[in-house]
Structure formats: structure tokens, C-alpha cells
Amino acid sequence: MRLLFTSIILIVSGLGFQNLEASPLPQMAEASKIQTNVDPVLDHLKPILKASGKVARIYYLGSCRKEGDFYWVSFPHIHLQPTSRSDKGLIAVRDVFRSERDARVSEGPDGIIRIVIGQLPVTILDTPISIVNFDQQQQYNANLALWRIEDSKEVDDAIRKLGIRSDGVPLRTTLGTGPTEGTPYLPTSMANLTLDQALDSVAKTFGGAVLYGVCAEPRLYTVHYVSLKP
């Protein structure tokens, strides 16, 4: 579910430049097949969140699926229910998940609606980050910002300590845009916050949903942003 924008930036993680000739796009297409369970969830949530001016964080325990040469965190199958047109915000989201025993929906003082699916094992989300700096493209692009946050030294250290790794193709391909008038953007830096709080900032700044998923064998995690736009 890596999104595409307008100019190409290649970021290599764990691969040498000799691998740049192999396009990751077929692997990304395969990954989209195992993410089909998330599409109905987003279809239900997007109009609710847009109508109420809310953003969301979705945390889920998935299964580890191998597609091609790589493993991916697959979104679980969820039992969804239609919601009343009169329901809004948190009530409407809870309505959608009312038949799913493994889903817990809440809203904190920050106004973010949080959906937790399954019993997540120990995560990296509490990792403290002393400071994360963004360049101009990262400030204006949710996915580039997420990747910059994940590349923080503290997060990198926590990943090694916990013996987990990010899922999917280690060659990251996205398309970045510069600033345009009226476009939301992150500050040039954020300091003294946890990884989870940094992901909250991306969701709030860009007005969408940030998903965090994990699977147990192999130990993988995934983070990505979903826009609420059609």
C-alpha cells in the first residue's frame, strides 16, 4: 500500500546498488493482493472520518504472508456492519466494528480515533525519539515523513534490539512533491516524543489514517498512511 506521487525518489535499505535494476513494482503488486481485507474497512471509515473531521490510527495483528521473495503483514479479515446515517464520529466507527470481538475502538483527548484489532505483542511504538528532522519533501509528503521517522536512530536501535524488521521490498520507491500553497506540512523537526506520537502527528497533519500492523513469524511490522480523499 505504498502510495505514488509526482517525482521519483529511491531509498535503499539493506540492498546494494546492484539491486536497483530489479523493479519492485511486481512485488508491490503482489503485496496489494494480500491487503484486500483492508479495503472494505477503509471504505466504511473514510466517509465517517471525513464527515466528522476526524483522523484515525489503526493497529492490527495480521499474519505473515510470503509473496515472491518477500514477507508482508497481511490485514486480518474483519466482520463489518453498516452504521446509521445519524451516527457520527466515534459512535459510528464503533458501530462498524460492533460484530468484531477482536476490535477495540476509542478516542482520546487528541481527537484521534484509535482502532486496535487483535492482541498486539510488544511493539516499537513506545520507542522515545529525541529529535527527527524533515527535509522539505518529507515535510509535505506523509509517506516520506513516515519513512524518515522509521529511519530515526532510536527506532533503528529498537528494531535491532527487538529482532523485528519492516515488511515488504527493502527498496523503497515513492514519488515526492514540493510545497504548494494551502498544502498541509509537518514542522522542520519534532523532538522528545515516542514513535507512536510521531505517527499521530502525521495522521493529524495530513488528515488521514496511519496504519501499524505486526505479525509474529517472522517478526515483522508495517507502517503506512492512507488518505481520506476518494
Summary of the structure (lengths in Angstrom):
residues: 230
radius of gyration: 17.3
end to end distance: 15.2
largest distance: 56.2
contacts: 690
relative contact order: 0.23
helix: 31%
strand: 28%
